[in-house]
Amino acid sequence: MIVHGVVVKGVEVDSQTRCKHYHTERDIIAIKFKCCDTYYPCHLCHEECADHKALTWPKEEWNEKAILCGNCGEELTINEYMNSKSTCPNCSASFNPGCQLHYHLYFD
């Protein structure tokens, strides 16, 4: 699926990056995986679609743009995303605050 000009791979991805696994109104981010430089809506989509294990982003690389807002298409750095209080700093769309429970799957 192409979302705001960016390829987002996954299972049943919609135009705002929701997927088969996470599809509430606020599930509107995709994460660029460190291991393959590819956006996926979630760790489960990566697990189902990629042919390798996921790698986490080391803290010294948290200034890399690796989060895509599915509402406006803004690419955020990991630091911007983690400090956003679950709101896009560009368009003010609400992100799912429950995503914080999965940070350890994406970020060191």
Backbone as ProteinMPNN parsed JSONL, in Angstrom:
{"seq_chain_A": "MIVHGVVVKGVEVDSQTRCKHYHTERDIIAIKFKCCDTYYPCHLCHEECADHKALTWPKEEWNEKAILCGNCGEELTINEYMNSKSTCPNCSASFNPGCQLHYHLYFD", "coords_chain_A": {"N_chain_A": [[0.855, -1.179, 0.0], [0.53, 2.212, -0.79], [1.038, 4.993, 1.082], [0.498, 8.269, 1.43], [2.51, 8.671, -0.487], [4.493, 6.943, 0.386], [5.75, 3.674, 0.615], [4.119, 1.187, 2.395], [4.36, -1.798, 3.86], [2.56, -4.808, 4.691], [-0.211, -6.533, 6.294], [-3.343, -6.33, 5.005], [-3.306, -3.455, 4.845], [-4.47, -0.159, 5.241], [-5.363, 3.111, 3.874], [-4.435, 4.816, 5.826], [-2.511, 3.588, 7.28], [-3.474, 1.604, 8.993], [-3.86, -1.843, 9.973], [-4.429, -5.41, 9.614], [-4.013, -6.333, 12.197], [-3.974, -4.149, 13.992], [-6.345, -1.798, 14.111], [-7.845, 0.389, 15.012], [-9.378, 3.667, 15.27], [-7.264, 5.311, 16.05], [-4.955, 3.979, 15.315], [-2.748, 4.862, 13.516], [-0.068, 4.992, 12.622], [3.0, 4.089, 11.021], [5.92, 2.105, 11.237], [9.298, 2.412, 10.445], [11.315, -0.235, 9.921], [14.391, -1.049, 11.359], [15.993, -3.157, 10.452], [15.389, -3.58, 7.735], [14.8, -1.207, 6.522], [12.19, -0.541, 5.886], [8.787, 0.419, 5.923], [6.273, -0.721, 8.137], [3.02, -1.365, 9.5], [2.996, -2.586, 12.009], [4.628, -4.791, 14.42], [3.683, -7.385, 14.088], [2.835, -7.481, 11.428], [5.332, -7.174, 10.186], [6.522, -9.543, 11.043], [4.891, -11.436, 9.743], [5.268, -10.805, 7.036], [7.946, -10.218, 6.332], [11.145, -11.72, 5.571], [12.94, -12.167, 7.584], [14.299, -11.654, 10.911], [13.222, -9.058, 13.101], [15.03, -6.062, 13.836], [15.933, -3.834, 16.466], [15.885, -0.247, 16.855], [18.836, 1.357, 17.764], [19.547, 3.499, 20.56], [21.24, 5.653, 19.914], [20.496, 6.247, 17.365], [18.024, 7.412, 17.334], [17.329, 9.824, 16.232], [16.71, 9.436, 13.672], [14.418, 9.535, 10.949], [11.709, 7.619, 11.295], [9.084, 7.06, 11.742], [5.883, 7.118, 10.443], [3.214, 9.263, 10.023], [0.021, 8.285, 9.506], [-2.126, 9.893, 8.995], [-1.368, 12.482, 7.999], [1.006, 12.09, 6.635], [3.465, 12.943, 7.498], [6.851, 12.384, 8.306], [8.315, 11.327, 11.196], [10.991, 11.694, 13.566], [12.305, 9.133, 15.686], [12.672, 10.083, 18.291], [11.005, 12.405, 18.199], [8.524, 11.183, 17.88], [8.37, 9.608, 20.256], [8.237, 11.601, 22.121], [5.881, 12.866, 21.598], [3.491, 12.713, 22.961], [1.48, 11.057, 22.055], [0.314, 12.369, 19.883], [0.283, 13.713, 16.664], [2.8, 15.967, 15.811], [2.603, 17.534, 13.592], [-0.019, 17.476, 12.35], [-1.795, 17.167, 14.425], [-3.265, 14.836, 14.815], [-4.515, 12.087, 16.687], [-2.583, 9.514, 18.089], [-2.466, 6.009, 18.892], [-2.187, 5.549, 22.261], [-1.541, 3.165, 23.462], [0.441, 2.014, 21.972], [2.853, 2.519, 23.129], [3.368, 0.406, 24.8], [4.635, -1.382, 23.211], [7.104, -0.384, 22.529], [9.56, -1.581, 23.173], [9.83, -3.524, 21.264], [10.613, -2.241, 18.999], [12.458, -0.212, 19.568], [15.577, 0.279, 21.213]], "CA_chain_A": [[0.0, 0.0, 0.0], [1.247, 3.484, -0.781], [0.381, 5.928, 2.004], [1.131, 9.585, 1.296], [3.72, 8.529, -1.299], [5.449, 6.051, 1.04], [5.336, 2.272, 0.599], [3.934, 0.57, 3.705], [4.063, -3.213, 3.673], [1.849, -5.405, 5.809], [-1.396, -7.339, 6.036], [-4.572, -5.53, 4.939], [-2.968, -2.071, 5.183], [-5.376, 0.819, 4.627], [-4.761, 4.367, 3.432], [-3.889, 5.555, 6.962], [-1.554, 2.641, 7.875], [-4.051, 0.568, 9.854], [-3.625, -3.171, 9.407], [-5.26, -6.515, 10.12], [-3.765, -6.535, 13.623], [-4.283, -2.923, 14.743], [-7.18, -1.059, 13.173], [-8.742, 1.371, 15.627], [-9.287, 5.003, 14.697], [-5.974, 5.934, 16.381], [-3.82, 3.162, 14.846], [-2.399, 5.544, 12.273], [1.364, 5.175, 12.378], [3.791, 2.963, 10.53], [7.278, 2.159, 11.761], [10.34, 1.943, 9.542], [12.104, -1.212, 10.645], [15.836, -0.868, 11.255], [16.596, -4.279, 9.74], [15.116, -3.628, 6.293], [14.52, 0.139, 6.029], [10.86, -0.656, 5.289], [7.69, 0.738, 6.825], [5.204, -1.675, 8.433], [2.145, -0.825, 10.539], [3.231, -3.177, 13.328], [5.571, -5.899, 14.516], [3.053, -8.609, 13.58], [2.909, -7.402, 9.962], [6.717, -7.476, 9.825], [6.724, -10.97, 11.291], [4.182, -12.2, 8.717], [5.623, -10.461, 5.653], [9.393, -10.153, 6.088], [11.83, -13.016, 5.6], [14.034, -12.039, 8.553], [13.907, -11.172, 12.236], [13.267, -7.603, 13.285], [16.067, -5.455, 14.665], [15.473, -2.603, 17.107], [16.681, 0.956, 16.63], [19.643, 1.731, 18.927], [19.25, 4.842, 21.074], [22.034, 6.671, 19.221], [19.883, 6.504, 16.056], [16.646, 7.854, 17.528], [17.07, 11.038, 15.463], [16.342, 9.001, 12.32], [12.983, 9.555, 10.627], [11.314, 6.211, 11.232], [7.663, 6.943, 12.073], [5.045, 7.774, 9.445], [1.84, 9.562, 10.432], [-0.906, 7.855, 8.476], [-3.117, 10.931, 8.736], [-0.849, 13.577, 7.175], [2.182, 11.678, 5.876], [4.695, 13.47, 8.094], [7.785, 11.401, 8.856], [8.849, 11.806, 12.467], [12.107, 10.946, 14.131], [11.877, 8.306, 16.816], [12.566, 10.993, 19.442], [9.8, 13.219, 18.054], [7.385, 10.31, 18.137], [8.329, 9.225, 21.665], [7.933, 12.802, 22.911], [4.701, 13.505, 21.009], [2.298, 12.53, 23.806], [0.496, 10.353, 21.217], [-0.331, 13.317, 18.977], [1.179, 14.134, 15.597], [3.178, 17.371, 15.962], [2.309, 18.245, 12.351], [-1.458, 17.622, 12.057], [-2.523, 17.0, 15.694], [-4.031, 13.589, 14.871], [-4.219, 11.275, 17.871], [-2.027, 8.171, 17.921], [-2.866, 5.072, 19.934], [-1.22, 5.585, 23.358], [-1.156, 1.79, 23.781], [1.648, 1.642, 21.221], [4.002, 2.629, 24.035], [3.614, -0.918, 25.374], [5.433, -2.153, 22.254], [8.359, 0.294, 22.206], [10.699, -2.499, 23.298], [9.921, -4.332, 20.04], [11.106, -1.398, 17.931], [13.507, 0.71, 19.999], [16.379, -0.157, 22.378]], "C_chain_A": [[0.897, 1.236, 0.0], [0.415, 4.467, 0.044], [1.144, 7.247, 1.942], [2.467, 9.485, 0.554], [4.772, 7.594, -0.738], [4.908, 4.619, 0.991], [5.274, 1.753, 2.03], [3.511, -0.87, 3.45], [3.333, -3.748, 4.887], [0.635, -6.172, 5.344], [-2.633, -6.445, 6.122], [-4.343, -4.081, 5.374], [-3.94, -1.128, 4.476], [-4.64, 2.129, 4.34], [-4.229, 5.243, 4.571], [-2.974, 4.673, 7.824], [-2.152, 1.656, 8.873], [-3.835, -0.778, 9.177], [-4.599, -4.186, 10.012], [-5.179, -6.611, 11.642], [-4.199, -5.355, 14.493], [-5.06, -1.996, 13.816], [-8.215, -0.149, 13.847], [-8.529, 2.725, 14.944], [-7.903, 5.629, 14.908], [-4.754, 5.107, 15.956], [-3.355, 3.681, 13.492], [-0.92, 5.885, 12.177], [1.919, 3.91, 11.746], [5.213, 3.19, 11.014], [8.233, 1.638, 10.707], [11.23, 1.002, 10.349], [13.581, -1.05, 10.322], [16.46, -1.921, 10.345], [16.447, -4.204, 8.223], [14.766, -2.269, 5.691], [13.156, 0.206, 5.337], [9.808, -0.337, 6.337], [6.694, -0.418, 6.901], [4.316, -1.039, 9.489], [2.457, -1.356, 11.932], [4.217, -4.332, 13.248], [4.988, -7.191, 13.962], [3.047, -8.626, 12.053], [4.322, -7.72, 9.492], [6.979, -8.969, 9.954], [6.083, -11.824, 10.188], [4.732, -11.993, 7.309], [7.119, -10.464, 5.346], [10.009, -11.541, 6.212], [13.012, -13.017, 6.567], [13.469, -11.566, 9.891], [14.069, -9.661, 12.311], [14.453, -7.21, 14.162], [15.487, -4.178, 15.269], [16.419, -1.455, 16.783], [17.506, 1.256, 17.882], [19.408, 3.2, 19.297], [20.02, 5.94, 20.324], [21.491, 6.987, 17.814], [18.435, 6.984, 16.169], [16.349, 9.196, 16.877], [16.771, 10.717, 14.003], [14.833, 9.122, 12.141], [12.548, 8.118, 10.399], [9.856, 5.983, 11.616], [6.877, 7.749, 11.047], [3.659, 8.008, 10.029], [0.925, 9.202, 9.269], [-1.967, 8.881, 8.142], [-2.588, 11.976, 7.758], [0.368, 13.21, 6.333], [3.498, 12.219, 6.4], [5.556, 12.312, 8.604], [8.439, 12.023, 10.083], [10.101, 11.031, 12.828], [11.546, 10.107, 15.279], [11.717, 9.175, 18.058], [11.306, 11.848, 19.368], [8.56, 12.401, 18.389], [7.262, 9.983, 19.627], [7.963, 10.398, 22.572], [6.646, 13.49, 22.471], [3.451, 13.453, 21.879], [1.138, 11.975, 22.98], [-0.322, 11.284, 20.329], [0.674, 13.747, 17.921], [1.519, 15.61, 15.765], [2.872, 18.2, 14.709], [0.811, 18.511, 12.163], [-2.365, 17.475, 13.276], [-3.433, 15.776, 15.748], [-3.59, 12.793, 16.1], [-3.692, 9.904, 17.465], [-2.501, 7.301, 19.08], [-1.821, 5.093, 21.058], [-0.766, 4.186, 23.777], [0.076, 1.317, 23.034], [2.898, 1.698, 22.098], [4.354, 1.279, 24.658], [4.503, -1.775, 24.477], [6.753, -1.487, 21.897], [9.552, -0.659, 22.233], [10.867, -3.398, 22.072], [10.556, -3.57, 18.895], [12.361, -0.61, 18.296], [14.253, 0.139, 21.22], [16.098, 0.721, 23.57]], "O_chain_A": [[1.9, 1.287, 0.711], [-0.748, 4.733, -0.259], [2.301, 7.325, 2.355], [3.439, 10.141, 0.928], [5.846, 7.458, -1.325], [3.738, 4.385, 1.294], [6.24, 1.861, 2.785], [2.442, -1.129, 2.896], [3.466, -3.21, 5.987], [0.467, -6.433, 4.153], [-2.933, -5.879, 7.173], [-5.104, -3.545, 6.18], [-4.204, -1.267, 3.282], [-3.43, 2.227, 4.545], [-3.64, 6.293, 4.318], [-2.706, 5.002, 8.98], [-1.406, 0.938, 9.54], [-3.65, -0.851, 7.963], [-5.469, -3.842, 10.813], [-6.168, -6.933, 12.3], [-4.724, -5.541, 15.59], [-4.507, -1.468, 12.852], [-9.311, 0.057, 13.326], [-7.611, 2.891, 14.141], [-7.421, 6.38, 14.06], [-3.623, 5.513, 16.222], [-3.54, 3.033, 12.462], [-0.562, 6.961, 11.698], [1.381, 2.816, 11.916], [5.653, 4.328, 11.179], [8.023, 0.566, 10.139], [11.827, 1.407, 11.347], [13.968, -0.93, 9.159], [17.354, -1.612, 9.558], [17.3, -4.717, 7.498], [14.471, -2.173, 4.5], [12.984, 0.908, 4.34], [9.912, -0.76, 7.488], [6.321, -1.012, 5.889], [4.8, -0.248, 10.299], [2.218, -0.672, 12.927], [4.588, -4.786, 12.166], [5.726, -8.013, 13.418], [3.235, -9.682, 11.448], [4.503, -8.449, 8.517], [7.585, -9.581, 9.075], [6.666, -12.816, 9.752], [4.671, -12.901, 6.48], [7.51, -10.692, 4.202], [9.46, -12.422, 6.875], [13.967, -13.774, 6.392], [12.319, -11.137, 9.985], [14.939, -9.075, 11.667], [14.826, -7.921, 15.095], [14.648, -3.519, 14.654], [17.593, -1.662, 16.479], [16.936, 1.396, 18.964], [19.108, 4.028, 18.437], [19.496, 7.036, 20.127], [21.985, 7.901, 17.154], [17.701, 6.959, 15.18], [15.216, 9.671, 16.959], [16.599, 11.624, 13.189], [14.065, 8.848, 13.063], [12.964, 7.476, 9.434], [9.434, 4.841, 11.798], [7.17, 8.921, 10.81], [3.002, 7.068, 10.477], [1.048, 9.757, 8.178], [-2.643, 8.764, 7.12], [-3.272, 12.324, 6.795], [0.723, 13.945, 5.412], [4.546, 11.976, 5.802], [5.06, 11.386, 9.245], [9.035, 13.098, 10.015], [10.262, 9.87, 12.451], [10.446, 10.358, 15.77], [10.745, 9.029, 18.798], [10.608, 12.002, 20.37], [7.663, 12.867, 19.092], [6.174, 10.072, 20.195], [7.436, 10.199, 23.667], [6.352, 14.594, 22.931], [2.45, 14.092, 21.555], [-0.018, 12.356, 23.166], [-1.495, 11.029, 20.056], [1.803, 14.108, 18.253], [0.61, 16.434, 15.855], [2.881, 19.43, 14.762], [0.413, 19.635, 11.855], [-3.58, 17.643, 13.165], [-4.284, 15.681, 16.632], [-2.424, 12.834, 16.491], [-4.27, 9.224, 16.616], [-2.892, 7.814, 20.128], [-0.678, 4.693, 20.833], [0.293, 4.043, 24.388], [0.693, 0.325, 23.421], [3.88, 1.004, 21.836], [5.511, 1.038, 25.005], [5.059, -2.777, 24.926], [7.464, -1.989, 21.027], [10.453, -0.55, 21.402], [11.937, -3.971, 21.868], [10.996, -4.176, 17.919], [13.22, -0.367, 17.448], [13.638, -0.41, 22.134], [16.674, 0.514, 24.638]]}, "name": "protein", "num_of_chains": 1, "seq": "MIVHGVVVKGVEVDSQTRCKHYHTERDIIAIKFKCCDTYYPCHLCHEECADHKALTWPKEEWNEKAILCGNCGEELTINEYMNSKSTCPNCSASFNPGCQLHYHLYFD"}
